[in-house]
Amino acid sequence: MIIENSEKKNELVDFDRVTVEHVMPKELKNWIIDLGGKEKANDIWTRLLNNIGNLAILSRPFNSSIKDSPWKTKKKELKGAQFFSTSEITDNFDVWDEDSILTRAKDVSDRLCNATATPLPRITPWTTDVDEVTTSGWYPITLEESAKDTKIIAVKINDKEYSCNRWKKLLNIVCDVLNNLDGVKMQELTDQNKVHKSVLVKAKGSKLKKDPLLSKNPKFLQNPVLVNATDIYYESCQSANSAIKYARLLLREFGLENKCEIELEVKEIEDDEE
């Protein structure tokens, strides 16, 4: 219907009366010869019965006696179809076989893409710019600013403060605290890969759909570090923003996302000497 409305104005038809018909029918017995024999016919039918190239819209369904008729009979009926995207089939194809279906499928797809409205222009220009932390001090783990030019000093979870002089230590502390809080839940998070990295799995031999942040197999991590008193490894190769992101996700699983703060120190940028 999109093609019909885009390329030609038709007499309005109640949408509820529009039907979708299979040119090559659901019942194959009268088409075996047209499609090159039983084996080939079954193969084409299995693959292309519901292909968009084999589908045609009508303002009324085929008579039951015509639905499964051979191509020559059905072609005459298609010629009189109200919708030009259906009636044109008879002008464009002398036979109806695999090549015909695939050719029409591409044509219909291209025309649908051309007829579909493009996205509206942006009101606000798209940008990747993110505000950065510019002042040293304590920040919630949920901070939205970028911490790329900062140094971490400490982390506070449930009002208890832990010294943390490197970003790679943040996950170490978080994992240790959470494991002491509920070791069983920590095992479940690891086994079910609830907190993971990217969508694509890079680790060879892994059956996981997403790269893990926590794993009992260190080979699935780039820089594995063992969580104290467990068989769980965490990924220590993290930038400042990644460390904050994954620490926040882990804390969220334990309901502590809003009970964690980090102390940051903004790195001084030295002026160039004249």
C-alpha positions in Angstrom: 0.0 0.0 0.0 2.9 2.4 0.6 4.0 2.0 -3.0 0.5 2.5 -4.2 0.1 5.7 -2.3 3.5 7.0 -3.2 3.5 6.3 -7.0 -0.2 6.5 -8.0 -3.4 7.7 -6.5 -6.0 4.8 -6.5 -9.6 4.8 -5.6 -9.8 4.4 -1.9 -10.4 0.9 -0.7 -11.4 -0.2 2.8 -8.1 -1.5 4.3 -10.0 -4.3 5.9 -11.0 -5.6 2.4 -7.4 -5.6 1.1 -5.9 -9.1 1.0 -2.4 -10.4 0.4 -2.2 -13.3 -2.0 0.6 -15.7 -2.9 1.3 -15.6 -6.7 3.1 -19.0 -6.4 0.3 -20.6 -4.2 0.4 -22.4 -0.9 -0.7 -25.6 -2.6 2.0 -26.6 -5.0 0.5 -29.5 -7.0 -0.5 -27.4 -10.1 2.9 -25.6 -10.2 5.4 -28.5 -10.3 5.8 -28.4 -14.1 6.0 -24.6 -14.2 8.8 -24.6 -11.6 10.9 -27.3 -13.3 9.9 -30.6 -11.6 9.0 -31.8 -8.2 12.4 -31.5 -6.5 13.2 -28.0 -7.8 9.6 -26.9 -7.2 9.7 -28.0 -3.5 13.0 -26.1 -3.1 11.7 -22.9 -4.6 8.4 -23.2 -2.7 10.2 -23.8 0.7 12.4 -20.8 0.3 10.3 -18.2 -1.5 6.6 -18.8 -0.7 6.4 -15.9 1.7 9.1 -13.8 0.0 7.9 -10.3 -0.7 8.4 -10.8 -4.4 5.8 -13.6 -4.3 3.1 -11.5 -2.5 0.5 -9.4 -4.2 -2.2 -7.2 -2.8 -5.8 -7.4 -4.0 -9.0 -5.6 -3.2 -10.8 -8.9 -3.1 -9.4 -12.4 -2.6 -9.0 -14.9 -5.4 -11.8 -17.2 -6.1 -11.0 -20.5 -4.3 -11.0 -22.2 -7.7 -8.3 -19.9 -9.0 -6.0 -19.6 -5.9 -4.0 -22.7 -6.8 -4.3 -22.5 -10.6 -1.2 -22.7 -12.8 0.6 -19.5 -13.7 -1.2 -18.9 -17.1 -4.6 -19.0 -15.4 -3.6 -16.9 -12.4 -1.8 -14.4 -14.7 -5.1 -13.4 -16.3 -6.7 -12.7 -12.9 -3.7 -10.6 -11.8 -4.1 -8.5 -15.0 -7.4 -7.2 -13.8 -6.2 -6.3 -10.3 -7.1 -2.8 -9.0 -3.6 -2.2 -7.6 -1.0 -1.4 -10.3 1.8 -3.0 -8.2 -0.1 -6.3 -8.7 -1.4 -5.9 -12.2 2.1 -4.9 -13.5 3.3 -8.4 -12.7 1.7 -9.6 -15.8 3.4 -7.0 -18.0 6.8 -7.6 -16.5 7.0 -11.4 -16.3 6.1 -14.1 -18.8 6.9 -16.9 -16.4 6.8 -17.0 -12.6 9.8 -18.8 -11.3 12.7 -18.3 -8.8 14.3 -15.5 -10.9 11.0 -13.7 -11.3 10.3 -13.8 -7.6 13.7 -12.5 -6.7 13.7 -9.8 -9.4 10.3 -8.5 -8.2 11.5 -8.7 -4.5 14.4 -6.4 -5.2 12.2 -4.0 -7.2 9.5 -3.9 -4.5 12.2 -3.4 -1.8 13.8 -0.5 -3.7 10.5 1.2 -4.2 9.5 0.8 -0.6 12.7 2.4 0.5 12.2 5.3 -1.9 8.6 5.7 -0.8 9.3 5.6 2.9 9.7 9.0 4.6 13.2 10.0 5.7 13.9 11.0 9.3 13.0 14.5 10.2 16.0 16.9 10.4 17.5 17.4 13.9 16.3 20.4 15.9 19.4 20.2 18.1 22.7 19.4 16.3 24.1 16.0 17.3 27.3 16.1 19.3 29.6 13.8 21.2 30.7 16.5 23.6 30.3 15.6 27.2 30.9 17.9 30.2 34.0 17.1 32.1 34.8 17.1 35.8 36.6 20.4 36.4 36.7 20.6 40.2 38.4 18.2 42.7 36.1 16.7 45.3 33.6 14.0 46.0 31.2 12.9 43.3 28.4 10.3 43.2 29.2 7.2 41.2 26.2 8.2 39.1 27.9 11.3 37.8 27.2 12.2 34.2 30.4 14.2 33.6 33.5 12.7 32.0 36.3 11.8 34.4 38.9 11.2 31.8 41.3 13.9 33.1 41.0 13.1 36.8 42.8 11.0 39.3 40.8 8.9 41.8 41.7 9.3 45.4 39.2 7.3 47.3 35.8 5.5 47.1 33.0 5.5 49.7 30.4 2.7 49.9 27.7 2.7 52.5 29.6 5.5 54.3 32.8 3.5 54.6 35.8 5.0 52.9 38.5 3.0 51.0 41.7 4.4 49.7 41.9 4.1 45.9 44.9 5.6 44.1 44.4 4.0 40.6 41.3 3.6 38.4 42.0 -0.1 38.0 41.6 -0.6 41.7 38.0 0.8 41.8 36.5 -2.4 40.5 38.7 -4.4 42.9 37.3 -2.5 45.9 33.7 -2.7 44.6 33.9 -6.4 43.9 35.5 -7.1 47.3 32.8 -5.1 49.1 30.0 -6.7 47.2 31.3 -10.2 47.6 31.6 -9.7 51.4 28.1 -8.4 51.4 26.6 -11.3 49.4 29.0 -13.9 48.0 26.1 -16.0 46.6 24.7 -13.1 44.6 28.2 -12.3 43.3 28.6 -15.9 42.0 25.2 -15.6 40.3 26.2 -12.3 38.6 29.3 -14.0 37.3 27.6 -17.3 36.2 24.8 -15.4 34.4 27.0 -12.7 32.9 24.6 -10.1 34.1 27.1 -7.3 34.0 29.1 -7.5 30.7 31.1 -5.3 28.4 30.4 -5.1 24.7 27.9 -6.9 22.5 30.4 -8.7 20.4 32.2 -11.7 22.0 36.0 -11.4 21.5 37.0 -14.2 23.8 37.7 -17.4 21.9 35.9 -20.5 23.2 33.4 -18.5 25.1 29.7 -19.5 24.8 28.6 -16.1 26.1 26.9 -13.7 23.7 28.6 -10.7 25.3 32.1 -10.1 26.7 32.1 -10.6 30.5 33.2 -8.2 33.1 33.4 -11.0 35.6 34.5 -14.5 34.8 35.8 -17.7 36.4 37.9 -18.3 33.4 40.7 -15.7 33.2 41.3 -16.3 29.5 38.0 -14.6 28.7 39.4 -11.3 30.1 42.2 -9.1 28.8 43.7 -8.3 32.2 42.2 -10.6 34.7 42.6 -9.9 38.4 41.3 -12.3 41.1 38.7 -11.0 43.6 39.9 -11.7 47.1 38.8 -15.1 48.5 36.9 -16.1 45.4 37.3 -17.9 42.1 36.0 -14.8 40.3 38.2 -12.7 38.1 37.3 -9.1 37.0 38.5 -7.1 34.0 41.1 -4.6 35.3 41.9 -3.0 31.9 39.5 0.0 32.2 39.6 3.7 31.5 38.3 6.1 34.1 34.9 6.4 32.6 34.6 2.6 32.0 35.6 1.9 35.5 32.9 4.2 36.8 30.3 2.7 34.5 30.9 -0.9 35.4 31.3 -0.2 39.1 27.9 1.6 38.9 26.3 -1.4 37.2 27.7 -3.8 39.7 26.5 -1.6 42.6 23.1 -1.3 41.0 22.6 -5.1 41.2 23.1 -4.9 45.0 20.9 -1.7 45.4 23.9 0.4 46.3 24.2 2.6 43.2 23.1 5.7 45.2 25.2 4.8 48.2 28.6 5.1 46.5 30.8 8.2 46.1 34.3 8.7 44.6 36.8 11.3 45.4 38.4 12.8 42.3 41.4 15.1 41.8 41.5 17.1 38.6 44.9 16.8 36.9 46.7 20.1 36.4 47.5 21.0 32.8 50.8 22.8 32.6 51.0 25.9 30.4 53.4 25.7 27.5 56.6 27.5 28.1 57.1 30.5 25.9 
